[in-house]
Amino acid sequence: MGEKHLIVSGLQLWQWRNAALEAAIATDVPPAEVDWLLLEVAGLDRLALRLESFKNWPQIQLQLPLEELDQLWQRRLNDRLPVQYIAGVTPWRNFQIAVSSAVLIPRPETECLIDLAEASASNASEHWADLGTGSGAIALGLADVLPKATIHAVDYSLEALAIARTNADNLGFADRIKFYQGSWWEPLTFLKGQFSGMVSNPPYIPTSTLPSLQPEVVNHEPHLALDGGGDGLDCIRHLIEVSPIYLQPGGVWLIEMMAGQADAVRELLQNQGSYCKIQIHADLAGIERFALAYKS
């Protein structure tokens, strides 16, 4: 495909934007998504969009042909395809993270996991695990705030790992993050007892409630990353049970969970018997979303 398909006039793009905004409002999609998409695929800045000054530009370079952008936008409206998958990126912490339908879109509330990990980390040169890394977001966040640590990122999905590796390369962390294919701790048996911390955003949604999630989530995001079994706690239960073998004394155990799971998770941690200083932390909306404990 020649470059010429990727060049449009400002007027063409302005007309497309107006139609897209109208369609968004009519179908209950946030109209702000149109401009976010144009920032990503047309390289426009917020001011040019706000003033509509790009309307008079003779040519604008797009990352994909306008027809294709329009087809994807129709899928956003009709099939509820998440806009992040259209753009192929999402902002998270201070990064632009590549995403595809092979990975969960990293959520803003998950950013708090990195702050909690940073606050709980005791020594600098250490091994940390990100279990179920998906796009690699948590591993990148850990590498960023723990500059002397080696991050071991595990995922069951090879497609997800390919994206996580791309992100580590693009953001300059390839030498600090090691990637492994497998289930939870399994690929890391060679480091048993040596981890200073583990962080995970595991699947935690009860199977029966999956169909009631937004169509953007249930129809497009990977179910492997969402389905937490009957009560939503299958993966968390496993991580509570197995992690003490891998953590050194004082090692950090840190996960994200769903609203309403905090009491059950606290009880599971207490009953397991290998954890101390068990804490529940709320996200910015006040929802108890994170459980933190230390290996005793």
Disulfide bonds with the S-S distance in Angstrom:
none
